[in-house]
Amino acid sequence: MEESKRIKVYLNGNAIEVFKGMKVKHILTHTMVHDIRNGRIIITDKEGHERGLEGSLSDGERLKIEAIAKSP
């Protein structure tokens, strides 16, 4: 049987199918990437660790978007 070339990851609870080898940045919109680069949001894994845009994705991985609180 041929090994699947796709994996399923979750972003904010929504399932996304991508090809193996894709990075975190590939499941984000242009606006999300812009907001990460400008320090408005971060992407975290299920343990709460921050993930970078170049991070590899694993099958079944659960990520979420978190807004960064602005200092007064």
Secondary structure, DSSP 8 states (H G I E B T S, - for coil): ----SEEEEEETTEEEEEETT-BGGGGS-HHHHHHHHTTSEEEEETTS-EE-TT-B--TT-EEEEEE-----
